[in-house]
Amino acid sequence: MIYRENGQFKTSYRADQQIFPILQDRWAVSAIILAAFILVPMLASDYMFRAILIPFLILALAALGVNILVGYCGQISLGSGAFMAVGAYAAYNCLIRIDGIPLIAAILLGGFFATLVGIAFGIPSLRVRGLYLAVATLAAQFFCDWAFLRIKWFTNYTSSGSVSVSNMQVLGWSIDTAVDKYLFCLGFLAMFALLAKNLVRGAIGREWMAIRDMDVAAAVIGIRPMYAKLSAFAVSSFIVGVAGALWGFVHLGAWEPAAFSVDRSFQLLFMVIIGGLGSVMGSFFGAAFIVVLPIFLNQALPALGSLVGVEISTANVSHAEVMIFGALIVWFLIVEPHGLARLWSIGKQKLRLWPFPH
């Protein structure tokens, strides 16, 4: 009886088109946001910030960008790691080569250059689809890996090939502690999640979904496939590029091209599949699943082995992570292809009907 919208009448189109039309949802989301900004910095440990929360925020942002392209527009991409790398290296070069540039401006410029690269590699989507498009975007991954490894200008001619960022400041605010980094990433994630939610609810989002469902029918009713597909690549690459800059600047601090390898692209794609295609909430679920699962297995498997009298080495734990992760992906594709977001939606619907039979 708690989760019902009885008596919540809408008297205007604006009220009917709210992101969260049910009052209970608005209260719950407001409470989560306040807890994230106020309670978590007070209660979480330094280890939790560095190992769980900060990676979760950045990967959720990257998964959000991938979900716009793959989940909402239906354009398969295996080059997300490349767009993250472009965002990181472009932001780094803007920061060291443009005197006095603000940190946020450098990060957003990294997203802008990732947008240009994303549009360039998104042009094949106008002609090919499915597996062929996946191969075309995979070419972006290999090309960027080669460019950042071989062209020394991108790394400022460092002998080791790695770059580093330190003394980050925003309007006099030094981002050096784990709490500062967490709040910095949380601010980016909150703004881009709101932006993405409004985009997918608007006209451009409906065009993306029409292209995803049936591009021929979408073209017949007046939707321009070129504009819809390239705009999806642009928005997705921008968000992923910003996430890449945050990953390099905030989480890693120092990185090399291997930090954005093809494994990162597959990881982001798996996040979207597990979390839920075509769902902003699914991006958060997928990122949380990917970040928490290895930590849980690292703790649970040795403890389980000690209970049965079997010693499980670190190498065996890493192998078990890969096998369990692959099995879960196959399970989600077969049992619940819409991911954790669909399970969450079903749970909310059952709660709305409880205690009546359904």
N, C-alpha and C positions, 0 to 999 in steps of 0.2 A: 504493500500500500504506500510505501515511501516514494518509489520511483514512478510516479504518475503525473501526467500533465493535465489532469482534471481541473477545470476552472481557469486554466491559463489561456485566455482568449487573445487572439491577435486582431488588432483593429487597424493595422496599416500594412502595406507591402514591406516596408522597411523592417517592421517587427517580425513579419513572417519569414524574411530572408536572413535572419540572424545566423551566425555561424553555429551557435548553440541555442536552438529555439526553446529547449526545455529548461526551466529555471534550475532544476537540480543539476543539470550539466554545467550551467554557468557557475554555480556555487562550487561544484567539485573542481572545475578547471581553475577557478580563481584561488581555491585553497591549495591546489598543487603548485601553482606558480608562486604564491607567497611562500610556501614551504621551501621551494627550490631556491628562492632568493634570500630567505631569512633564516629558516631553521637548519637547512643543510650546511651552510657555512659555519654555523655554531656547533653542530654536533658531529660532523664527519671528521675522520682522522686524515692525516696527511697521506697515508697509504691509499685510502679509499679515493681521495681526490686524484692522485696520480695514476693509479692502476685501473680505476673503474669509472669515475664520474667524468673526468676530462676526456678520455677516449670515447666514452659513450656519447657525450654532447657533440663532439666533432664528427664521429661516424654517423650519428643520427642526422646531422646536417648534410653530409655527403649522400646518405641513403635517400634523403628527401629530394635531392637533385636528381638522383638516378630514378626515383619513382616517378617523377614528372615525365621523364623521357620514356621509360619502359612501361610503367604502370598506367599512366594516363594517356600517352600518345601511341603506345604499342610499338615503339621503335627499339629493337634489341640493341644493346650496347655492351661491348667488352673493353671499352677504352676509358673507363671512369678513372682508373689509376693514372692514366696519362694526363687527364684534365686536372687531377689533383696536383700532379707534378708541375704542370704549366702554371697553375695558380701559385704554388709555393716558390718556384724559381723566378717567376715574373715579379711577385711581391718582394722577394729578396733583392732583385736587381733594381727595382724602383726605390727600395729603401736605401741602398748604398750609393746609387748614382744620382738621385735627385736630392739635393741639399734641402734639409728642413722639411721634408715631406712627412705629414702625420702618419702614424702607424696604421690607423683605420683606412686612410686613403691608399696606402701601399697595398693593404690586403684587398680592398675593393678593386684596385687596378689589376691585381693578380687574377681576380675573378673576371675582369674585362678581357684580359688577354686569353684566358681560358675560353671565354665566349667566342673569340675570333677563331681559335683553333677548333672548337666544337662545331662551329658553322662550316668551316672548311671541310672537316671530315664528315659532316652531316649531309653534304651535297649528294653523296651516293645514295642516300635514303630516298631521293626523288626518283631513282630508277630501280633500285633493288630493295629487297625486303627479306626478313627471316634470317636464315643462315648466312646468306650472302652479305647482308648488312652487318651481321655480327663479325664476319671476317674483315669487312672494311673498317669497322671501328677498332678491331684488334690490330690492324695495321698502324693506327694512331698510337697504340701502346708501344709497339716495337720501335716506331720512328722516334717517339719522345725519349724512350730509354736510350737509344743510340745517340740522339742529339745532346742530351744532358750529360752523357758519359764522355763524349768525344769532343764536343765544342767547349773549349775551356772558358770562353767568355761568360757563359752562363754561371759558372762557379767562381768567377772573378780570378781565374788563373791560379787557383789553389793547387798545390802539389799533390795533396791527398785526394782531391776530387770531391771533398765534402765541404759544406758551407754551414755557418752557424749564425745565430741571431741572439743578441743579448741586450740588456738595458732597454727593454721595451717600456714605453711611456705613452699615456694618453691624457693630454691636458694636465700634466703634472702628476698623474697617477702612475706610479711605478708598478708594473705587472711582473712581480718577481716571486711572490709566494704562491703556494698551491691554491689558496682561496682566491687570490686575485685572478689567477688564470682561469679558475672555474667560473667566476662571475663574468669575466670577459667573454668566454665561450658561450655561456648561458645567454648573455645579451644578444649575441649574433644569432643563436638558434631560435630564440623567441621571436625576433624580428623576421627572420626568413620563414619560419613556420607560419606566421600570420600572413606574410606576403604570399606564400604558396597556397594557403587555404583560400585566400580571396581570388587568386588567379584561377584555380581549378573550379571555383564556383561561378566565375564570370564567363563572358562570351568566348574568350580564348580557350578556357578550359573545356567548354562544350565542344569547340572545334577539335581540340586534341582527342577527346573521347570519341567523337564521330569518326575521325581518321582511324583510331584504334579499332573500332567495331567493324567498320566497312568503308574503306577509303573511296571506293568507286561510288557508293551511294552518297557519301559526303560531298564528293565533287559534283554530283548531279544536282544537289540542293544548293549549290553555290559556295561551298567552302573551298578555299584555295589550298590544295595539298602542299604546295611548295611553301607557302607562308606558315601553315600550321606545323609542318615537320621541322622547318628550320627554326621557327620560334621556340619549339620544344627543345631542340638541341641548344639554342642560345641560352634559355633560362636554366636548363639543366646544367650546362657547362659552367655558367656563372656561379651557381650555388656550389657545385662540386669544386670549382677553382678556389672559392673562398674557404671551403672546408680544407682543401689542400694547404693553403697558406696558414690556416690555424694549426693544422697538424704539424707542419714544419716549425712554425714560430713558437707555438705555445706548448705542444706536447713533446716534440722531439728536442727542439732547441738547436740541434746540429743534425744534419741528415745528408744522405747521398742518394743517387738515383734509385738504388735498390729499395729504398723506403716506399717507392711508389711503383712497384713491379706489377706484373700481370696478376699476381696473387691478390693484390689489393682490389683490382677490378672484379675478380671473381667473388671476393669477400663482400663487396658492395652489392653485387647482383644477388648473392645468396641472402643478404639482409632483406632485400626487397621481396624475394620469393617467400621467405619464412614469415616476414612481418605482414605482408599482404600487398599485392599489386593494386595500384590505383587507390591508395589510402594513405593520407598524411599520418594518421595514427599508426599505421603499419610500419612506417619508417622508424618510429620510436621503438616499437616492439621488436623489430628485426635487429636494430642496433643493440638494444639491451640484451637480447638473446645471444648475439655473437660475442659481446664483451664478457658477459657473465659466465657463459658455458665453459670456456677453458679454465677460468679461475675455479669454478665449482668442481670440474673434473680433476684438477690438480690437487684439490683437497680431499675429494670424496674417494677417488680410486685408491690412493695409498692407504686411507683409513679402512676401506673395504677389504683390501688385501691383508692388512694386519689382523682383521677379525677372522679371516679364514686361514690365517697362517701362511700366506703367500706374500713374498716381498715383490712389490711392483716398482721397477726402476723409473727414472725420469724419462728415459727413451721410450719405454713401454707406454707411459702415460701420454706422451705426445702422439704415438701411433694410435692409441685408443681414441684420442681427441678427433683425429682425422676420420677414423671409421665411424664413430658415433655421429659426427657432424654430417658425413655423407649419408648415413642411414636416415637421419632426421630430415634431410632435404628430400630424399626419395619418399619418405612417409608423408611429408607435407604435400608434395606434388600429387600423390595418389589419393590421400584421404581428404585433405583440405587444401585445394590449390589456391584458395584465396587467403591463406595464411592465418596468423594469429589475430589479425584485425577482424576477420570473419567470425572467429570464435568469440571475440569480444562483443561483436554486434549481436550474435545469437544470445549471449548471456544477458545483454541489456534488454533484448526483446522478451526473454523469458521473465526477467524481473518486472517488466511492465505489466505482464499478464498475471503474475503470481498474486494470490494463491489459487486462481481459477485454473481448471484443466486446460491443457494445450498440447 
